[in-house]
Amino acid sequence: MIHAKELGGIESLMASFQKPWFIAGGWTIDLAVGEATRSHKDMDICIFREDLAYALSFFNDWDINVAIPGQHRLEPVRHLGDVEPPRYCLHLFKGAAFLEILLTERSDEHVIFRKDRTVTMPIGDFAMGSLTRPFVNPAWQLLFKSLSTRPEDEHDFNVYLERSRDRKSKKWLLEQMIRVGGNRTWMDALRDDLEREKRA
């Protein structure tokens, strides 16, 4: 069981948020396995881009900025036009509090992968957890991590590989990493893992 101050804080903050939202980032792996396996620097959540106007109103007492892709800088968000694609990452500040919101697109019942729009996942597979603690399928998060892998991403992948029994999501992750050119070492490890499970 995970008892973490960060999770309690985000659950309290988002309790009255009336649109879909999901914990993202490295927390997705720990939530899936039910244990905090490492420390996390911050809290990321994702919402659907179609709900951006609602989110800007909900967080109107926060200082809202958008990250400018490829420029390592932030600009203040004053209206919806400030967050047109390819902009997708909001940085929110309120006193000492910080929250990162990732805008995710969907079409009908499929979520669209931002870095390759041919990659999708059914919403029923994407959304995990509970109403009070929803989180993104770890396979979705690891697909992003496979494209630019840091030490903490290696940790997250190894935890997922060893402890997840979600064969369907593992197969999806392997197939999509092949499609987008993800981490080759991870591909080999997933192939071996899926083959072992098949023989078991």
PATORDO-681843 format. One record per residue (C-alpha): x, y, z. Coordinates in steps of 0.1 Angstrom, whole numbers, plus 5000, padded with zeros to 4 digits. Last residue first. Example, Ala and Ser with C-alpha at 12.3 -4.5 7.8 and 13.67 -1.06 7.14 Angstrom:
// PATORDO-681843
513749895071;512349555078;
This chain:
// PATORDO-681843
505047924817;506147914781;504148224771;505348404802;508948334792;508348464757;506748784770;509748844793;512248774765;510449004741;510149274768;513949254776;514849284739;512549584735;513949744766;517449714752;516349874720;514950184736;512250324713;512150354675;508550474671;507050154657;509249904675;508450094708;504750064698;504749684694;506749634727;504449864746;501249694733;502649354742;503449474777;499949624780;498349294771;500649094794;499649294824;501549084850;503649384862;506349304887;509649234868;509149444837;507449734855;510149754881;512849734854;511150004834;510850244863;514450194873;515650254837;513450564836;515150694868;518450664851;517250864821;515950734788;514850954759;512550764736;511850484759;510450724786;507550824763;506650454757;507150404795;504250644802;501850454779;502950124793;502450254828;498650294821;497850654832;496550704867;493250764886;493450804924;490050934936;488050764909;490250454910;493250324891;493750284854;492750484823;494750404791;493250054786;489650174786;490750484767;491850264738;495550334730;496950514700;500050544679;499650694644;499851034661;503550984668;505151204694;501851304710;500450954714;496650974708;494050834732;491350634717;487550624724;486550904700;489751084692;491951174721;494551434729;496751474760;497651794777;500251744804;499751934836;502752004859;502052114895;504052334919;503152444954;505452684973;503052984967;500852874938;502652774907;501352584876;503552464848;501652364817;502952124790;501252084756;502452344731;502552194696;499752274696;497852584708;498452674745;498553064743;495353064722;493452934752;493853254771;496353434795;498953164798;502353304809;505353194788;507952934799;511452864787;513552564776;513252654739;512552324722;508852324730;507652644748;506552544783;503152694793;502652904824;499852924849;500153124882;497352974902;494053134913;492453054880;493152684884;489552564878;489152824850;492252714832;491152354837;487752414822;489252584791;491752294787;489152014788;489451934751;493151894756;492551584778;494051594812;497451474824;499051484858;502551534869;503751544905;507351634914;510751504922;509651144928;511350914953;511750544944;509850214947;506650354962;504550044963;501249924948;502649784916;500449994893;500750304916;504550274915;504650254877;502250544873;504250764898;507050794873;505051044852;501251064851;498351094875;495151104856;492351354850;488851324835;486651634840;484751764871;487751864893;486251874928;488651614943;491551744922;493451924950;492651664977;493851374955;496951574945;497851644981;497251284993;499351154964;502251384973;502151305010;502650935002;501050625017;501350354991;500050005000;
